Every structure is written in structure tokens, then in C-alpha cells.
Amino acid sequence: MDNIKDLERFKEHIQKIQRKYETAPPDFVLESLSGALEQIEKVFPRLFNFIFEFIQNAEDSEATRLRIDLSGNTIRILNNGRPFTEGDVEALCKVGRSNKAQGDYIGYLGVGFKSVFLLSDSPSVVSNGYRFRFDKTYWVNKLGDKAPWQIIPIWDDELEPPPSGWNTAFYIPVKPELIGNVQLAIRQEEFNNRIILFLKHMSTLELSDPAAMYYRRITKERLDSGAQYESYLVTDSVTDGVNQKVSSNKWVVFREQCTVPEEVRTDPVTVHWKHANITKREVSVAFRLDEKDDLTPEERGTLHMGVFSFLPLKDVESPLSFIFQADMLTLPGRSELQRDARWNKWILGQVYALITSKCIPAFLSHPVWKYSFTTVLWPGGGGHELVSHQVAEPLRRYLTEQPLYIAIDSVPIKLSDAVYVSPYWRNLFGASEVSLIYPNKKLLDPKTKYPPELNWYITRIESIQDVVYAARQYVSKLPNDKRVAWLKKIVGPSIQD
């Protein structure tokens, strides 16, 4: 049970904030109200972004677990992160301000909780002895319809504390006309098994709607990792009525802390979006593994969500067959990237740099991945303009021009220096024959995969015409070799002198 003295102190804190708004000059109240409405309209045009905002809130509090339940007409959101402090309460009762340093949190401008006002007129918070609510009806009746009720707390002794094992509870009574939409929101496609992949603290996300017999649990387990990357097993368990489905995926995640250049931090768009004081930001790239623990490509496009800004950007299409995370500046509702933001161009460039400086060297040193990684890295067409320009296009050039393809002697070479021999002819043209016929090239290891789009860069011994040419070159250079007669017999008079 909460200490009585602490409860009195917490209650006095809430009432102090309340009195500040009740007794403030009209200009102060109107300014606060104007700021609240402006931020809500700017950030949360989509009704159900609140779920993502509470995931971010939980991650910022270093929670390892988050649970979202719909019971009747009330959403209950629980997390086991740091309990609320006085500073957290103050931030909740303001708009656009946070008690956290800018580089220490991922929540959107410190106003994520405000998203609940799109679907509720009386949300409540219980944490660390604090028990308070925001109530539209109460304040409109007391102060009029222009009361900034979204930022004036009311102490409420009747609120239930979080269940055992949880530190913070949010209770959100949903407007009756929105209940059906909330039920759909809990099942929306954004909640795939990647949603917690890039979060550092959270390892369990639960969603439930008992009335509909719906329950979902997504977990992330850290596996053995290499020096350059982390490995995770993500398991997704869904019960929907009498049907149950469990799926698991292994992921390899690379991370890099990037120093923000001065010219990026002082850019007007960066300053406007309150990133000017951030000196470092992390970027991450994740690759899925198949049942043999080899790299495997992801489906491209928006449905499978390959672009993350901590959480998925549903409407930002990716041309890539892997997923990445970067703190990008977005338009309202996380629906679009800020195209004119120097910050976005810089941080997407850091994603490309991470791939070439850390991912590819790790792949080349791996006994299995070195043969397959280029097919996973090769970008497709289309995708968001910024992602294409800053990541896909330079990556395509890099994969075309650099020595990344394993030759028969285990040395990586350029595709333009590679010779592919089809299985039918490999007993005829091995490494020594290829080096004689093509002095500046090497036989490609049969296990090496490469993007089909780069076929034309490779010298091929595949068709009968290829074989005739190769045999002619061999005979001309070693006319007395004991295999010459055999070659002539196989391919006929076309190689006769």
C-alpha cells in the first residue's frame, strides 16, 4: 500500500497544477489551450496512433513489457517501466515539453499521451502513488467550453492501482461510437512481429479483446550474437476465437551510433522539429534468417513495412529486402517523411554507411552468409524517393562495383572479374582452365548467389556457343595438351585450327 504521507504529497502536487490553471490569467490558459490543440492536430490526425504512442512511452520508461486490453468500453494499458516522477506528471500537464533530454527519448515531441483525447474524454493515470484523470465534462461544467481540460489533472482516489508486476496503468474510457474502431485497431496490420524488434528495452507486447476472444503476444528473445551484430528470436502467438497460430522468426540486427554534423543540427528544419540539441543518433538494420539460419529477403512495399522510425512507418514504401530503423522526421500521423529535411537525408545516408562499413564485412566473414548476402541487399525498384536516393541507389552501385562475390579460391571478387560455369560443364572447365582461358578472371564459387539483374556483368560458360568459344581459347593456348583431342571430339570441328 502506498505510504500515506507520499499519497498526500502526490495529491497536493496534482491539486497545485490544477490551481495553477484555475487561477491563471486568461491569456495563460488560452495560450496553453492553443498549444494543446495545435500539437494534437499536428501530430495525431489518425485516430489510432495512440497505440504507437503508448509503445513509445513504455520504451522511454525502459519497460520490458506492455499490455493493451480492451474491456467493455475501456482500454487499459499497463507497463512495467519506471514509475511516474513529478517531472513526468508536469510534462503530461503541458504540451510540447518533456523533462527528458532530447536524445534520451523516442516519443514524439513529448506529447504522445495527448493522442488519447481523440477517442476519450476522461483518460486516467495511476503510477507510483499518483492517481489522476483528465475530464472534459468536469472542466467544461466548471470553466466553460474553452477550458483546456486536456492538461488540467483531477486527483481520483477511486482509481485502481496497477496489477502486481506492473508499475503504470492508463485507463481510457472510449467514446461509444468508436468502440468498433478500437477493436479493429488492436488487430491492425502494423502489429506484425517486427514491431518491437528495434526497441532496446521492450521484449513483450500483449494485445487482448476478451469479448471477441482475441489475444496476441509478441516476444523478443536475445540469442547468441557476433561481435558486430545482435541476434533475436521473435515469436508471435495469436488466439482468435477457436483458432490459434504461432510463428517465429530469427533476426540479425546491426546498430551504429552516429555523430550528428553541425550543419545538420543547425538546419532550420532540424531546429523546428526540436532535434538541434541531439548530438548522436543510432541507426539499425535487420535481416531475417531462414530455417537454415541463412539470410533471406523480406517482401518489399508498404504492407510488410520495411522502414522504421523506432516504430513502423506504414505508408513509407521501401525498395529494400531488409528492414531498417532511423530517427526520421515525419509529417503528421507518421504518414510521410519530411522531404526537405537535411536531417532525413543525413540519417538515411548513415543507414547506407552502416550497411557498407559493418554489415557487409560481417557477411563476408561468415561461413554461410558470404555466399548469399548480395541477393538480400540488392534493392528493387520504386520505393520512397528519399529511401531510394539515399540508400537504394548508392547500394546498387556498391554491389555492382565492389569485390563482394566469392570465387572458387574463397577470395571475394567483382562480378566483372567472375566466370560462371553451369553445372553441366564444370567437370570440363575448372579453376585452372578458366584462369588459362580468361587470365584476369576467376571461377565463381558454385555456392555464390548474386542478383539476377547483374547477369550481364559475368562471363558465362553455359550455352554451347560459350563452350565452343572457351574450348577454342583453351586449344589455342595449349595445343599439345592431352585434353585437346577430347575437346575437339566433344564440340566438333568448330574449334579446329
C-alpha positions in Angstrom: 0.0 0.0 0.0 1.2 3.5 -0.8 2.7 5.4 2.1 0.0 7.9 3.4 2.5 10.8 3.5 3.6 10.1 -0.1 -0.1 9.9 -1.2 -0.8 13.3 0.4 2.3 14.8 -1.3 1.3 13.4 -4.7 -2.3 14.6 -4.2 -1.1 18.1 -3.3 1.1 18.1 -6.4 -1.9 17.3 -8.7 -4.0 19.9 -6.9 -1.2 22.5 -7.3 -1.2 22.0 -11.1 -5.0 22.2 -11.0 -5.0 25.5 -9.1 -2.4 27.0 -11.5 -4.7 26.6 -14.4 -7.9 27.6 -12.5 -6.4 30.8 -11.2 -4.2 31.7 -14.1 -4.8 34.9 -16.1 -7.0 34.3 -19.2 -4.0 34.7 -21.6 -2.1 31.9 -19.8 -5.0 29.5 -20.1 -5.7 30.4 -23.7 -2.1 30.0 -24.7 -1.9 26.6 -23.1 -5.1 25.6 -24.8 -3.9 26.9 -28.2 -0.7 24.9 -27.8 -2.5 21.7 -26.9 -4.9 21.9 -29.8 -2.1 22.8 -32.3 0.1 19.9 -31.3 -2.8 17.4 -31.3 -3.9 18.5 -34.7 -0.3 18.4 -36.0 0.8 15.1 -34.6 -2.3 12.9 -34.4 -4.7 13.2 -37.3 -5.1 9.4 -37.3 -7.4 8.2 -34.6 -5.4 5.2 -33.5 -1.8 6.4 -33.5 -2.3 6.4 -29.7 -1.2 2.7 -29.6 2.1 3.5 -31.1 2.5 6.5 -28.8 2.0 4.3 -25.8 4.5 1.8 -27.1 7.0 4.7 -27.4 6.0 5.9 -23.9 6.7 2.4 -22.5 10.1 2.2 -24.3 11.1 5.6 -23.0 10.4 4.4 -19.4 12.6 1.3 -20.1 9.7 -1.0 -19.8 10.3 -4.6 -20.9 6.5 -5.4 -21.0 3.5 -3.6 -22.4 -0.1 -4.9 -22.3 -3.1 -3.3 -24.0 -6.5 -4.7 -23.1 -10.0 -3.7 -24.3 -12.6 -4.5 -21.6 -16.1 -3.2 -22.3 -15.7 0.4 -23.4 -12.3 0.9 -21.6 -8.8 0.4 -22.8 -6.4 -0.5 -20.1 -2.7 0.0 -20.9 -0.1 -1.4 -18.5 3.7 -1.2 -18.5 6.5 -2.3 -16.1 8.8 0.7 -16.8 10.0 3.4 -14.4 7.1 4.7 -12.3 6.0 8.3 -12.9 8.0 11.1 -11.3 6.9 14.6 -10.5 8.7 15.7 -13.8 6.7 13.1 -15.7 3.4 14.4 -14.3 4.4 18.0 -15.1 5.2 17.0 -18.7 1.8 15.3 -19.0 0.1 18.5 -18.0 1.9 20.6 -20.5 2.2 20.4 -24.3 5.4 20.1 -26.4 7.7 19.9 -23.4 9.4 17.0 -21.7 11.6 16.6 -18.7 13.9 14.3 -20.7 16.9 15.3 -22.8 16.1 15.3 -26.5 18.5 12.5 -27.2 17.1 10.2 -24.5 13.6 9.5 -25.7 11.8 8.4 -28.8 8.3 9.7 -28.0 7.0 12.3 -30.5 7.8 15.8 -29.2 6.9 14.7 -25.7 3.2 14.8 -26.4 2.3 11.2 -27.1 -0.3 10.9 -24.3 -2.3 13.7 -25.9 -3.3 11.3 -28.7 -5.9 9.6 -26.3 -8.1 12.7 -26.4 -9.1 11.8 -29.9 -11.0 8.8 -28.6 -11.6 9.6 -24.9 -12.9 12.5 -22.8 -11.7 11.1 -19.4 -8.4 9.2 -19.5 -6.7 8.3 -16.2 -3.2 7.6 -15.0 -2.1 5.5 -12.0 1.7 5.3 -11.2 4.0 5.5 -8.2 1.2 6.7 -5.9 -0.2 9.2 -8.4 -3.9 8.7 -9.2 -5.4 11.3 -11.5 -7.6 11.8 -14.6 -8.3 14.4 -17.2 -12.1 15.0 -17.5 -13.8 17.1 -20.2 -17.2 17.1 -18.6 -15.9 18.2 -15.2 -13.9 21.2 -16.6 -16.4 22.3 -19.2 -19.1 22.5 -16.5 -16.7 24.4 -14.2 -14.8 26.7 -16.5 -16.8 26.7 -19.8 -16.3 25.0 -23.2 -12.9 26.7 -23.8 -11.4 25.1 -20.7 -8.0 23.3 -21.5 -9.2 20.2 -19.9 -6.6 18.0 -21.7 -3.9 19.5 -19.4 -5.7 20.0 -16.1 -5.4 16.9 -13.8 -8.0 15.9 -11.2 -7.0 13.7 -8.3 -9.1 10.5 -8.1 -8.9 8.2 -5.1 -11.2 5.7 -6.8 -8.7 4.6 -9.5 -7.4 1.1 -9.2 -3.7 0.6 -8.8 -1.8 -1.4 -11.5 -2.0 -5.2 -11.0 1.0 -6.9 -9.5 4.1 -6.9 -11.7 3.1 -3.6 -13.4 4.2 -0.1 -12.4 2.0 2.2 -14.5 -1.6 1.9 -15.7 -3.6 4.1 -18.1 -7.4 3.7 -18.2 -9.0 5.1 -21.3 -12.8 5.1 -21.5 -13.6 5.1 -25.2 -16.3 7.2 -26.8 -19.2 4.8 -27.6 -19.2 5.5 -31.3 -15.5 4.5 -31.5 -15.6 1.1 -29.8 -15.8 -0.9 -33.0 -12.9 1.1 -34.5 -10.8 0.4 -31.4 -11.5 -3.3 -31.8 -10.2 -3.1 -35.3 -7.2 -1.0 -34.3 -6.0 -3.7 -31.9 -5.8 -6.1 -34.8 -4.4 -3.7 -37.4 -1.7 -4.9 -39.7 1.0 -2.7 -38.2 1.2 -5.2 -35.3 3.3 -7.7 -37.0 6.2 -9.5 -35.3 8.7 -6.7 -36.2 7.0 -4.1 -34.1 9.3 -4.5 -31.1 12.4 -5.6 -33.0 14.2 -2.3 -32.9 13.2 -1.3 -29.3 16.1 -1.7 -26.9 14.1 -2.4 -23.7 10.7 -3.9 -24.7 10.7 -7.7 -25.1 6.9 -8.4 -24.7 3.9 -6.8 -26.2 0.4 -8.2 -25.4 -2.9 -7.2 -27.0 -6.3 -8.5 -25.9 -10.0 -8.1 -26.5 -11.6 -10.8 -24.3 -15.1 -10.1 -25.5 -14.0 -11.1 -29.0 -11.9 -14.0 -27.7 -8.8 -12.3 -29.2 -5.4 -12.5 -27.5 -2.0 -11.8 -29.0 1.5 -12.0 -27.5 4.7 -10.9 -29.3 8.0 -11.7 -27.6 11.6 -11.0 -28.4 14.4 -13.2 -27.1 18.1 -12.3 -27.3 20.2 -15.1 -28.8 23.9 -15.6 -29.2 25.4 -12.7 -31.1 28.5 -11.9 -33.0 30.9 -9.0 -32.3 29.2 -6.8 -34.9 25.6 -7.7 -34.5 22.8 -9.0 -32.3 20.5 -12.0 -32.9 16.9 -12.3 -31.8 14.1 -14.8 -31.9 10.7 -13.0 -32.3 7.7 -15.2 -31.6 4.1 -14.2 -32.4 1.2 -16.1 -30.8 -2.3 -15.2 -31.8 -5.6 -16.7 -30.4 -8.7 -15.6 -32.3 -11.8 -17.4 -31.2 -11.0 -21.1 -31.5 -8.1 -20.5 -33.9 -4.5 -20.3 -32.7 -1.4 -19.5 -34.7 2.2 -19.3 -33.6 5.0 -18.2 -35.8 8.7 -17.4 -35.1 11.4 -15.5 -37.0 15.1 -15.1 -36.3 16.7 -11.7 -37.0 20.2 -10.3 -37.1 20.4 -6.7 -36.1 23.3 -4.3 -36.7 23.5 -0.9 -34.9 25.7 2.2 -35.1 25.8 5.4 -33.1 26.2 8.3 -35.5 27.5 11.8 -34.6 25.2 14.5 -36.0 27.2 17.1 -38.0 26.9 20.7 -37.0 25.4 21.7 -40.4 22.6 19.2 -39.8 21.9 20.2 -36.2 21.6 23.9 -37.2 19.5 23.4 -40.2 16.2 25.3 -39.8 14.0 22.2 -40.3 16.1 20.4 -37.6 15.7 23.2 -35.2 11.9 23.4 -35.9 11.5 19.7 -35.1 13.5 20.1 -31.9 16.4 17.9 -32.9 19.0 20.7 -32.7 20.5 19.6 -29.4 20.8 15.9 -30.4 24.5 15.2 -30.9 24.2 11.4 -31.5 21.6 9.1 -33.0 21.5 5.4 -33.6 20.6 3.7 -36.9 19.9 0.0 -37.2 19.5 -2.6 -39.9 17.8 -6.0 -39.5 18.0 -9.1 -41.7 15.7 -12.1 -41.4 17.1 -15.7 -41.2 15.5 -18.7 -42.8 15.1 -22.2 -41.2 18.8 -22.9 -42.1 20.0 -19.7 -40.4 20.9 -18.2 -43.8 20.0 -14.6 -44.8 16.6 -14.4 -46.6 15.0 -11.5 -48.3 11.9 -9.7 -47.0 8.9 -8.8 -49.2 9.1 -5.2 -50.3 6.5 -2.5 -50.2 4.3 -0.8 -47.6 2.3 -3.8 -46.4 5.2 -5.5 -44.8 6.7 -2.2 -43.5 10.4 -2.1 -44.0 11.0 1.4 -42.8 11.0 2.2 -39.1 11.4 5.4 -37.2 11.6 3.4 -33.9 8.2 2.1 -34.9 6.9 1.2 -38.4 6.1 4.0 -40.9 3.3 2.2 -42.6 2.9 4.5 -45.6 6.6 4.8 -46.5 7.3 2.3 -49.2 10.7 0.6 -49.2 12.5 -0.8 -52.2 14.7 -2.9 -49.9 14.5 -6.6 -49.0 15.6 -6.0 -45.4 14.3 -3.5 -42.8 16.0 -0.5 -41.2 15.4 1.9 -38.3 16.4 5.6 -38.2 15.0 8.6 -36.3 13.5 10.4 -39.3 11.4 13.5 -39.2 7.8 12.8 -40.4 4.7 14.6 -41.4 1.6 14.4 -39.2 0.5 10.9 -38.3 3.8 9.3 -39.4 2.4 9.2 -42.9 5.2 10.7 -44.8 8.9 11.7 -44.5 9.9 15.4 -44.4 11.4 15.6 -47.9 13.1 18.9 -47.4 14.7 17.9 -44.1 18.5 17.8 -44.2 18.3 15.6 -41.1 16.5 12.9 -43.0 19.0 12.9 -45.9 21.9 12.7 -43.4 20.4 9.9 -41.3 19.4 7.8 -44.3 23.0 8.2 -45.5 24.1 6.7 -42.2 21.9 3.7 -42.9 23.8 3.2 -46.1 27.1 3.7 -44.3 26.2 1.1 -41.7 25.5 -1.4 -44.4 28.8 -0.9 -46.2 31.0 -0.4 -43.1 29.6 -3.0 -40.7 27.1 -5.3 -42.3 29.0 -6.3 -45.4 32.3 -7.0 -43.6 30.4 -9.2 -41.2 28.7 -11.1 -44.0 31.9 -11.7 -45.9 33.5 -13.2 -42.7 30.5 -15.5 -42.1 30.8 -19.1 -43.5 27.3 -19.1 -44.8 26.2 -15.5 -45.3 29.1 -14.7 -47.5 27.5 -16.6 -50.4 24.0 -15.1 -50.1 24.1 -11.6 -48.8 24.2 -9.7 -52.1 20.8 -11.1 -53.2 19.3 -9.8 -49.9 21.0 -6.4 -50.2 20.1 -5.8 -53.8 17.3 -3.2 -54.0 14.2 -3.4 -56.1 12.6 -0.6 -58.0 10.3 2.1 -56.7 10.1 3.0 -53.1 10.0 6.3 -51.3 12.1 8.9 -53.1 14.4 9.7 -50.1 15.0 6.0 -49.3 15.8 5.3 -53.0 18.1 8.3 -53.4 20.0 7.9 -50.0 20.1 4.1 -49.6 18.9 2.1 -52.6 20.8 3.8 -55.4 24.2 4.0 -53.7 23.8 0.5 -52.5 23.0 -0.7 -56.0 26.2 0.9 -57.3 28.3 -0.5 -54.4 27.1 -4.1 -55.1 27.8 -3.7 -58.8 31.3 -2.2 -58.5 32.9 -3.8 -55.4 34.6 -7.2 -54.8 31.9 -8.9 -52.9 31.4 -12.3 -54.7 33.2 -15.4 -53.5 35.4 -17.1 -56.1 36.4 -20.7 -56.0 39.5 -19.9 -54.1 37.4 -18.2 -51.4 38.5 -14.7 -52.3 35.8 -12.0 -52.9 35.9 -10.6 -56.4 34.0 -8.2 -58.6 31.3 -9.7 -60.8 33.0 -8.3 -63.8 36.0 -10.5 -62.9 33.9 -13.6 -62.4 33.3 -16.6 -64.7 30.2 -18.7 -64.1 30.3 -22.3 -65.4 27.0 -24.1 -65.5 26.8 -27.5 -63.6 26.8 -29.4 -66.9 30.2 -28.1 -67.9 32.0 -27.9 -64.5 33.9 -31.2 -65.0 35.3 -29.7 -68.2 36.1 -26.2 -67.1 37.6 -25.9 -63.6 39.6 -23.2 -61.9 42.8 -23.9 -63.8 41.1 -24.0 -67.2 39.2 -20.8 -66.5 42.4 -19.0 -65.4 44.0 -20.0 -68.7 41.1 -19.0 -70.9 40.4 -15.8 -69.0 43.8 -14.7 -67.4 42.3 -11.8 -65.5 39.2 -13.6 -64.2 38.4 -16.3 -61.6 35.9 -19.1 -61.5 32.9 -18.1 -59.3 32.2 -20.5 -56.4 29.1 -22.5 -57.3 27.6 -21.6 -53.9 27.8 -17.9 -54.6 24.5 -16.2 -55.2 24.2 -12.9 -57.0 21.4 -10.6 -58.1 19.9 -11.7 -61.4 20.0 -8.1 -62.6 23.8 -8.4 -62.7 23.9 -11.4 -65.0 25.4 -9.4 -67.9 28.5 -8.4 -65.8 29.6 -12.1 -65.6 31.4 -14.1 -68.2 29.4 -17.3 -68.6 30.2 -20.8 -69.9 26.7 -22.0 -70.2 25.4 -22.4 -73.7 27.1 -24.4 -76.5 28.3 -21.2 -78.0 30.0 -20.3 -74.7 31.6 -23.8 -74.6 32.9 -23.5 -78.2 34.5 -20.2 -77.5 36.1 -21.4 -74.3 37.3 -24.6 -75.9 38.8 -22.7 -78.9 40.7 -20.4 -76.4 42.0 -23.4 -74.5 43.2 -25.3 -77.6 44.9 -22.2 -78.9 46.9 -21.8 -75.7 47.7 -25.5 -75.0 47.6 -27.2 -78.4 49.6 -30.2 -77.1 47.5 -30.8 -74.0 46.2 -34.3 -73.8 42.7 -33.0 -73.4 42.7 -31.2 -76.7 41.6 -34.3 -78.7 38.8 -34.9 -76.3 37.6 -31.3 -76.5 37.7 -31.5 -80.3 35.7 -34.6 -80.2 33.0 -33.1 -77.9 32.5 -29.8 -79.6 33.4 -30.8 -83.1 35.3 -29.2 -86.0 34.3 -25.6 -84.9 37.5 -25.5 -82.8 39.8 -26.9 -85.4 42.7 -24.7 -86.4 
